[in-house]
Structure formats: structure tokens, C-alpha cells
Amino acid sequence: MRRRPLRNERLIFEHNRERRARGRYELPPLDVPAVDAGSVLPEEQVREPLADLPDLGELDVVQHFHRLSQMNFAVDEGLYPLGSCTMKYNPRVNEVAARLGGFTALHPLQPASQVQGALRVMWELDQVLKTITGMDGVTLQPAAGAHGELAGMLMIRKALEARGEHREEVLIPDSAHGTNPASATFAGFEAVEIASGPDGTVDMEALDRMMTDRVAGIMLTVPNTLGVFEPRIVEIAELVHGRGGLVYMDGANLNAFLGKALPGAMGADALHINLHKTFSTPHGGGGPGAGAVAVSRGLVPHLPVPRVIRDGDAFEILWDDPASIGPMRGFYANFLILVRALTYIWGLGAEGLAETAEVAVLYANLVRHRLTSAYHLEYDAPSLHEVVFDDAFQRAHGVTNVDISKRLLDYGFHPPTMSFPLIVHGALMIEPTESPAPEEVEAFCEAMLAIAREAEESPELLHEAPHETPVRRVDEVEAARHPTLRWEPSEKS
Ligand SMILES: *Cc1c(COP(=O)(O)O)cnc(C)c1O
């Protein structure tokens, strides 16, 4: 069961006002002439009456926010096997690097001569990502994976235009991440679904039939969202290239083959990398991310601007380039995320990165091995970094993937990704990452096995889960359709 009891925390406005005196700072008496706000600010900017803010002691405030932080589940708390999201540990040394004054006190319009160190960080990351992917050019601009997909598809569009070709369709397997068809559509293409074969990989006959001169290219997730590697990836790329198309590779799952295989050698023309997944920068909850895109030689001229370029020992910024797709966003991306990613990569080195992939794959296969008797596996192909079970066995007892996931919270684990990929009904997509200790992975498997037994013996226990969290089962439809976003005081104090 959950290792730490939790209690619900009231809003700060609802705390007992009697406690206000404890641990509060008293400002010294005013020793300069008092200024009336109304005499220095325009009248409409002066608030009347003053807002009814909570007036609490310092300890009350610290405890309030600490307790709030404990109501959530975090990577720093326990196994967070949210499939496709690579919720690995964020080493603290990354934070130390990202907080250095030389990085945090910069202005994006400072002349290049004053920010050589920052430009070098971007240039070095650029180089190391080229090595890791085996590609010819990199942009660090996109703010997330999906934004990287859009940048990549815009570059593909530009390259086709430069050749004087107009191709409007993009082939996307039904196992793709939902962002792929969205990005292709945003870039002005028509997303055309291509079915997976029975083993979850691309159906070559379908590809052969569909890859016409109307098709700009294919978007492939490698390994795909089932955690399955496309064994015919080189053949697929050759077929697409042979008919004048380009290959977009969704590299959000790079953690599976980091330091082991090169997308460049697989035939990718553009590939986004989620620095916030593979390279450990914190994510989830909408924080800043970075979706660097690596490209093949043919797309290099179309990379977004601004770009950092090296001129001898100095680094310059290229602001404009007629062949470029232009800027994807203001200035140079989420710079401090880039600092974290480079720190992580340099900290591990080539061997450490390869070991990362090995352990991530080993753990996913450990989970697969331990749970196959208790949970149904729709696609039986060998797993890489994640494994997708479903709730078919438990449905016989009226228990769904939602019940299983809610119950996991009682056992102190974050739930897996649910109901995705769409081709697996009732999916439970588990990605342990390389971060946890083996004992933690084992404890997670034990919890999943215990839940499978509970599903048979006392399904109602699962229907009502979670039992140990401060907020019990929420009505997800109501929460999505009629969210309460604003606190209203029950009475005027
Ligand atoms: C996470 C993910 C994305 C999207 O990345 P964001 O940074 O969330 O935009 C795309 N494809 C795959 C396979 C992913 O796992």
C-alpha cells in the first residue's frame, strides 16, 4: 500500500485565520514619508477595497505549499512508468548547471561577442546530437516534440518545393503517436493512415500500394508506440526514397536505442528528439521542453533560423537565410533546457548513454516477463523500451484499465499510459525507464500481480480505487466538461 499517508489540503484562503500570528515577519515602522497610492497611480489602477488576501504565519505558508507538493505524484517519489513519456530521473547536476549566473542573466539581444559561452553550449549540443543520430544538421529551436514534428514537416515541404514538386499526402501508420497526423496536417499535408500488420509493424504491401507520386513521405515512430522496432526500416526508407518521398522519423522513443543505432543510417531525413524525455530535462505539467530536430543533408539548407554557427574559435548567430523555413519561435529556444540536456549527455558519455538504453530495454522486458501470465499482450513482437498490455483478462470480471491504474496509486506507483496506442483496446502502456533500482521495478510488478488477483477476487475494490489518496476517484467527464477553475468564498469575511 501507499508508503506515506496523505491528507487533503485546504486552500490557503480557507486556513484558520487564528493562526496568523505565528512566525510572521513584522516590518519595521516606516521611516520615510508615506505615499498614498492614489497620488502616484492613475485612479483606475488603484484597487478599492484591498483584496481579501490570506494573512498567515510563515510556517503556515511553508507547510501549506509543502503539503500541496505531496499531493501529487513525482518522479522523485517512486516508479513513474508512464509509457511513451520516458519519465526518467532528472540528475540534480543538470539543475546546478542551469542555475549558473552566466546562463541565467543573459539577454537574447546581447551581441554574440558577449554570449560566447551560451552559443558554445548550443553549438556543442548541436554537434553531439548529430553524432548520436548520425544526421547532418540540427535545430534546437522547437519547444516540444510536436513542435519539432511541425518544423520537420515544414522543412520537407520546403525541400519538395525547391525541387518544384507538389505532393500533398503523408503516410502515417495507425500505431503512430497522435501528434504525427496533427503535425502533418498543420504543415499543410493530408494525413493518410496506413495499417499495421499483425505484428504491429508497417504492412509492406500496403506501403507499396500507397506510396504514389502524390505522397510527400512517411512519418514513422521508431521504435513504434507498441515499443516494437520496425525491422524493415531500411527497406521502408528505400522504397519511400525510391519514389521521391522523404522519411520523417519520430524519435521521441530514442531512449530505446541511444548509443546503439543511428537514425541517419536507417534512412531518416528528419527526426525530432525530445530532450525532455531522452535527455532527462524535467517534464510533465506543461513545463518548458525542447524538441530538437536532426536532418539529413538535403534538408540542412531549410533548417530554421536563428542558427549558431562557428567561425574559427568564435560563435556567431545567423539570423536570416532565404532557404530557411524561418523561425519556429522567438530567439533560441528554451535555452536552459539545452544546458540541462548537454550536462546530462556529457555526464554520461558515450558508454553511459548506451548503458541507458540497455537498462531501459532490460527493465521493460523484465516487466513484460513478470506480467505476461496476468495481463493480456495484444502484440507479441519483442519489446524495446516499453511494453503494451491490455485489460482483456480483467474485463471478464468487469474490471477495466482505468480501475487497474487507479488501484496502482494505492500501491504507491504512478499509473501507466492508458488507452494508447489506439490500436490496443484497454491499453496499459508501461515504460519503466532505466532510472529505478531493480527492486523498485520488482515491487511494481508485485503490485500489478496483486491487482490482477484483486480483479478476480474483489473487483469492487478496484471499481472504487483509489482508496488511499486525498482525492478519490474523480468524475473525469464532469471534470473535463465542467471544470471548476475558480475558488468562490462561501461567505464574505
Ligand atoms: C511524447 C511524444 C511526442 C510528442 O512530444 P511532446 O514534447 O509532448 O510534444 C511525439 N511522439 C511520441 C512517440 C512521443 O512519445
Ligand as a Chemical Component Dictionary entry (heavy atoms), coordinates in Angstrom:
data_LIG
# 
_chem_comp.id                   LIG 
_chem_comp.type                 NON-POLYMER 
_chem_comp.pdbx_formal_charge   0 
_chem_comp.three_letter_code    LIG 
# 
loop_
_chem_comp_atom.comp_id 
_chem_comp_atom.atom_id 
_chem_comp_atom.alt_atom_id 
_chem_comp_atom.type_symbol 
_chem_comp_atom.charge 
_chem_comp_atom.model_Cartn_x 
_chem_comp_atom.model_Cartn_y 
_chem_comp_atom.model_Cartn_z 
_chem_comp_atom.pdbx_ordinal 
LIG C1 C1 C 0 5.935 12.481 -26.383 1  
LIG C2 C2 C 0 5.834 12.078 -27.796 2  
LIG C3 C3 C 0 5.582 13.033 -28.802 3  
LIG C4 C4 C 0 5.250 14.485 -28.526 4  
LIG O1 O1 O 0 6.196 15.162 -27.767 5  
LIG P1 P1 P 0 5.765 16.484 -26.950 6  
LIG O2 O2 O 0 7.043 17.020 -26.423 7  
LIG O3 O3 O 0 4.810 16.036 -25.912 8  
LIG O4 O4 O 0 5.112 17.422 -27.923 9  
LIG C5 C5 C 0 5.555 12.601 -30.107 10 
LIG N1 N1 N 0 5.733 11.308 -30.422 11 
LIG C6 C6 C 0 5.977 10.357 -29.481 12 
LIG C7 C7 C 0 6.200 8.930  -29.890 13 
LIG C8 C8 C 0 6.030 10.708 -28.131 14 
LIG O5 O5 O 0 6.234 9.782  -27.205 15 
# 
loop_
_chem_comp_bond.comp_id 
_chem_comp_bond.atom_id_1 
_chem_comp_bond.atom_id_2 
_chem_comp_bond.value_order 
_chem_comp_bond.pdbx_ordinal 
LIG C1 C2 SING 1  
LIG C2 C3 SING 2  
LIG C2 C8 DOUB 3  
LIG C3 C4 SING 4  
LIG C3 C5 DOUB 5  
LIG C4 O1 SING 6  
LIG O1 P1 SING 7  
LIG P1 O2 DOUB 8  
LIG P1 O3 SING 9  
LIG P1 O4 SING 10 
LIG C5 N1 SING 11 
LIG N1 C6 DOUB 12 
LIG C6 C7 SING 13 
LIG C6 C8 SING 14 
LIG C8 O5 SING 15 
# 
